[in-house]
């Protein structure tokens, strides 16, 4: 780490872990018998890293926990831990993101684990879904898990509510979707493939958070949705705010990506998603049509939505463009990187709450902003969010996975922040594409 160049403002680098060459995706923290553990899902590799971060300056490998299905096309994008249980999502990988063969076999669903022994999770059950599987879910303890999963005869992910009072026998008790997702007799006409033009125009549930029986849904192309889930068997829409257009779309990721209610305040964070720089180049000679040369691209954003009237959620502010450090070697902004136009924007925000291991505050927003690195914002005044700190990791030395032909990545090899979580001691954990885990501390 001593010779690697990074950029930071009001953030100290505390520790680093290489994650065994298996870079992380979404992360979860767990505290047991005075020890702190971070569990990382993987963007490409079939399993989860378990790392002891009790000493944040010297993270230690505990183990690599493999997915209990030996399938070439399976991925593990999401996990959360609460009440002694770990929930992990599994589902299909896709050629244009992961470099897998289109016909590679996979299975999708949610695996539930007992983590009373934090270093040796014990599998309790597997809730299997039809089709592509599960990308995300929300679980911060209690009886119910809120899953974004696929369902036969529907396009994309819908809300599937699981009762896990008996974690060895999870039972689905409720569902909700947007009307456009139901394919009906369209199945007889043709199968709508993930990422084709028709599929991308149809709403799908990307992610959600739940507080006080209200689910805050990031519905790609469908908007920011407030849903009454007091009756788990019959969720009812309360209000909806369109986000894309004008934001996102084009070559970006999910047009609405994440949501987070700000504690007990009547506001929620809502984001759209950018995309990773290394998929893009100034040419169209790609086998993956999703990533052709960009000529026009709407901006992505992080915003605050007022929830005073849940029937009429309102966008009240948009966060400032991330500060470009002096001496940044890839350009004067984050939209054009080494001369290549990219769909710049945020990725995951720190949206975990509930378990005691996580930091509890409602005046800051932490965002892993892809090639802009970690960004921290002060949101005490919801109408004037301010960036107060950042950390751009060192550029990786090489790609840690690729397609069999070696042609998945056509663009610049630069650092990308993927996810961020913050523990109750104030330590910040950021995992990165084609690199490792960074442990940080904000100094303001």
N, C-alpha and C positions, 0 to 999 in steps of 0.2 A: 504493500500500500504506500510505502514511503515515496516511490517514484511515480505514482499515478497522479495525474492532474485532475482536480475537481474544483468546483466553484461553490462558494457558500456565502451567505449573509445571515448573521445572527444565529448561526447554527454551528455547533462543534461536532466533529466526527469522533465518536467514542470507540466503536468497534466494527469489525468486519468478519464475515464468514463466507467462504466460497461455495457453500451448499453442495459440495461434491460434484460441481459441474452440472447440476440439475436446477436451473434457475426457477425461482418461484413465481407464483401467480397470486391468488388471494391467500390471506394469512389469518391466523387466529392465535390468541394468547391464552395461556392456561397457567394458573398458580396452584401449586400443591405442596403442602408441608414446607412452606417457606421458599420453595424453588419456583423459578419462572421458566416457562417453556414457550417457544414459538413453534407453531406447526404451519408449514407452508404447502399449499397446493402447488401444482406444477402446470405451466403453460403447455408443455409438450411431453414430459416424461411421466410414465405411468405409476404415480405414487405420491407420497408426501414425505418431506423432510421434517424430522423432529430435532430441535436444537435447544439446548439448555442456555438460557440467557440470564441466569441468576447474577453472574458477573457480566454486565453488558459490554465491558471492554475486552472480554475474552469468551465469545460464544463457543460452545462445545457441541460437537455432533453427538446426538444420542443414537439415532438410527434412521435409515431410509425404510419407510413402510410401503411396500408395494401394493398396488391395487390387487384385490383377490380374484381378478379375472385376467387370464393370460390371453389378451387379445391385442392385435397390432394397432387397431384403430380407436382404442379407448383412451380418454383423458380424464383428469381429475381437477376441475377448475376452482372449486369452492369448498370451504369448510367453516364451521362455527362450533364453538364449545361452550356449554353451559350446563349447570346441574349435573355434572359428572358424565355428560354424554357428549360425544363428538359426532356431528353429522357431516358427511362428505358427499358431494355431488359427483356423479360419473356420467359420461355421455360420449358421443362421437367426436372425433377430431375431424378437421376439414382440410382438404388438400391445399387450398390457397392460403391458409394461415399456418398450418403445421407441417406441410410437405408429405403427408401420408397418401397412400394409394386410395383412390375413390372407393374401391371395393374392400378395403380393410375392415375386418369384423369388429364389432363393438357391442356393448350393452349399455343401457341407460337407467338411471334411477338414483336413489339415495341410500347410502350405507350408514347404519347407526352403530356406533362403537361405545363401549364402556371405557372411560379413561380414568377410573379410580387409580390404576397404576399408570401414571402419565407417560412412562417410557415404554409401555407395552400395551397399547390399545387392544381391546378384545371385541371382535365383531359380534354384534347381537342380532342384526337383521339386515335385509336388503329389500327396499321397496322398489320394484321394477316399474318403469314407465315404457309406454310404447314409443317407437320412433327414435328420434335423435337423443333423447334423454333429458338430463337436468343440467342447466348451466349455473343457476344460482338459487338461493332460498334465503329465508330469514328465520333464525332461531336464536333467541337470547334467554332461553329457559322456559320452564312450564310445560303445559300439556300439548301445545300445538306448534307445528312447523309449517311455514308458508313457502311453498315450493314453486319455482318457475320451471315447469316441465312440459314436455310434449305430450300430445294426446291424439289418438287415432281420429282421423277425419278433420283435424284442425291444422291451420298453418302456424308454425312457430310455437313459442312458449305461452302457456296459459297458467293461471293461478290454480294450484292444487293444494288444498289444506289437509294436512295429515294430523291425526290424533295419535300421539306417541306416549300416551299414559302407560301403555305396555310397550316399551321400546323393542321388545323382541317380536312384537306383532303390530307394526304400524298400520293404521286404517285410514283410508281417504274418506273425509266427511263432507267436503265442500269443494266447489269449483267456481271460477268466474273467468269470463273471456269477453272480448269485444266481438260484436256480431260479424264483422268482416273476416274473422279468423275461421269461421265455420265453412268448410269446403263443400259439404253436401254433395250434390251431383257433379260438382267439378272434378271429383276424383275419377269419375268415369270418363271424363274428357282428357285429362292429363294429370300427371303428378307434378306438383309445383316444387321445384328444387330449391333448397336453401341457397340464398344469395342471388338467384336469378331476378330479373327486373320486376316481375309480378310479385314475387315473394317479398322483396324489399319494400314494396308499397303497402303491404298489408300489415296492420298493427300486430305487435307481439310484445309480451311482457318480458322485459329484460331483468329488472331487479326491483326489490321493494324493501321497505322497513315497516314495522308495525309498532304503534304505541297507543295504549288506552283504547283498544278495539277499533282503531282506525288504521287501515293499511294505506301507505303512501307508495303508489306504484309508478315506476319509470316505464312507461309504455311506449316503446319505440314506434315512431310515426303517430302514435295515438295520443301522446301528451303526458302530462303529469295528472294522475288520477287519485282522488281521495275515495276510499272504499270503506263502508261500514261492515266490519267483520265481527260484530258482537254475536250474531247468530252465524256460527261457522258453516252451517249447512246452506245458508242463503245470503251470501254477500250482496250488498246493495251499493250502487254507485251514489256518492254524495255530490261530488263536483269534479270538474275536469278543466285543465288549461292546456291549450295547444302550444307546443314548443317548436316543432319542426314541421313545415317551414314557420318562420324564416331561418331558424338556426339549424345547423348540421345538414345531414343528407349527403348526397354525392358519394365520394370515396371514403367518408368517415365510417366509424363504427356505429354503435347503436344511437339512433337519433335522439332518444332520451335514455340516459344510461343509469343514473343513480339518484336516489332521494335520501334525505336525512332530516327528520324533525329536530329542531334546535331545543332540546330539553323541554321545559314547560313553556317556552316562548311561542308566540303564535306565528312562527316562521319555519320554513323548511328549505333546505338546500336542494337544488335540482341541477343536474348536469347533462350535457350532451357528451359524446365521445369523439376524440380524435382517432388517429391510427398511428401505427409504428412506422417510422421513417424508412426503415431498411427494405420495405416492400416496394418502394417507388423509385422510378428512374425517368429520365427525359427521353423515353422511347416507348413504343407500344409492342415491342418484341417480347411478349410475355405469354406463357401458356395459361396464365391465370387472368382472365378478362377483368376481374374485379379491381385490378391494380394497374390499369392502363394510365398513361401519362395524364396528369391533371392540367386542365386548361382553365377551369373555373370551379371554385369550391366555397360554399357558404361557411361563415365562421361558426366555431363551436364555442360553448360558454359554460360558466358556472354562474348560477343566479340564486337569488333569494325570493321565495314565494311567500306572500302573506296569507295566513290561514285564519284570520279573524272570522271570516265567513267561509266555512268549508264548502258551501255550495258554489262559491265564486272565488276560487284561489286566484291570486293576482301576482304577477311578476313585478317586484318593486325595485330590484337592482341587479346589475350585472357586474361581475368581478373584473378588476382591471387586467389588462394584458400583462403576462409575467415579465418582470424586469429581465433584460438581457445583460449579463455581466460584462464588465469591461474586459476585453481580451478574449471573449468567446470566439473560438476558432472556426465555427461553422457558418457564420453569417451575421447579419445585423438584426435578424428576427428569427422566430422559430417556425415560420411558415415556409421559408425557402432555406433549405439545409444543404450546404455544399453545392448550391446552384440548382437544387431539385425542389420543385413545388410539392408540398406534402399537405395532407389534411390534418393540420395541427389542432390539438385540443386536449382536454383533460382525460384522465382515465379514472381510476378508483379514488373515492374519498374515504376518509376514516369514518365509517358509518356503523361501527359496533358500539353497542351500549347495553347495559343490563348487568353482566357479570362484573364483580368487584375488581377484577384485574385491569380493567380499562380506565383510562383517564376520564374524569367526569367534569366537563365544562361545556358551556353553551355559547361561549364568546369567541371561539376559534374554529376554523375549518382547515383541515389538512387534506391536501390533494396531491396524488401522484400524477403529475402533469406530463406523462410520456417524456418527450425529449426536452422539456423544460424542467425536468426533475421534480423534487418535492417542493411544494409551495404551501406556505402557511399564511392564513388571512385572519385579520381581526374583524369580527362582525358584531362588535358591541353596538354600533349604530348600523342597523340593517339596511339603511338607505345609502350608506357610504362604506362598503367593505374595503379594507386596505390590506395590501400585501405587506407582511412584516418580516418574512424570512424565506430563504430558499436554500436548496442543496441540489446541485447538479452532479451526479456521480461521474467518476472517470469513464471515458469511453472503453468498452470492452476490447479485448485483444483479438477475438475471433468469434464466429457464430458457433453456438454450442449444440445446434441441431440444424438439419437442412432436409431438403427433399432427396430421394435416392439419386436423382440426376445432378444434385448440387446447384440447382438454379432457382431456389425458392426466393432468395434475397438478392435484389437487383440494385438496391440503393445504398446510401451511406451507412457505415458501421459506427453508430453513435449511441451514447447512453440513453436508456429509457427507464423511467420509474414506473413500476407496475401497480404496486399496492402499498398502503401505509396503515399501520396501527400504532397506538400510543398506550403505554402501560401506566399504572397508577403511581409509578415513581417519576413519570415525566419523560421516560426514554421513548424515542421514536424509532420505529423499525420500517425500513423501506427496502423492498426487494426489486430486482432489476432484470431486464431482458438480457440474456447472454452474459450474465455476471452474477454476483452474489447478493448477500444481505448486508445492509449498512445500518448500524446503530448510531443514532444521533441524539443531540439534546439542543433544544432551543434556548437561546441565552436572553431572550426578551420576554 
